[in-house]
């Protein structure tokens, strides 16, 4: 029971997708199967409670807590914190305009803080990075839906 509560608290506080290793360190478990079972139990609790909040397992195995799409559109005006601060947003814009672009070029143009911006954008699944030799080539991640939105069934 405590592990369920810790997993739920971690997903709530982080505000971003968490991998099994991170969740395991919070709930005190090492087995990926055990960690996945706990996270799936949290997801099922939200599903069965008919809550506006959902816990999803992403295709890469990470878990995220977010608002369901139909509620997000209605209450997003209440969100006080922007998804991205100006620095990472400018770095994302630069990558979008110049993609595919070597990470070294992004850092030359945007400055040393761009390394942190790239890491943050990668964690948010907004960009991809492909290793070519010793350099990384950056580009926008391909997605069928906007971040935080559910796929619509027709």
Long-range contacts (C-beta under 8 A, 24 or more apart in sequence): 3-27, 3-28, 3-29, 3-38, 4-38, 4-41, 4-42, 4-45, 7-38, 7-39, 7-42, 8-42, 8-45, 8-55, 8-65, 11-39, 11-42, 11-55, 11-63, 11-64, 11-65, 12-65, 16-64, 16-123, 16-124, 17-58, 17-62, 17-63, 17-64, 17-123, 17-125, 18-62, 18-63, 18-64, 19-61, 19-62, 20-61, 20-62, 23-63, 36-61, 39-63, 66-148, 67-148, 68-150, 69-148, 69-149, 69-150, 69-152, 70-150, 72-148, 72-149, 83-124, 83-147, 84-120, 87-113, 87-117, 88-117, 88-120, 88-121, 91-117, 91-118, 91-121, 92-117, 92-121, 92-126, 92-127, 95-121, 95-127, 95-138, 95-139, 95-140, 96-140, 99-138, 99-139, 99-140, 100-130, 100-137, 100-138, 100-139, 101-137, 101-138, 101-139, 102-135, 102-136, 102-137, 102-138, 103-129, 103-135, 103-136, 103-137, 103-138, 104-135, 106-138
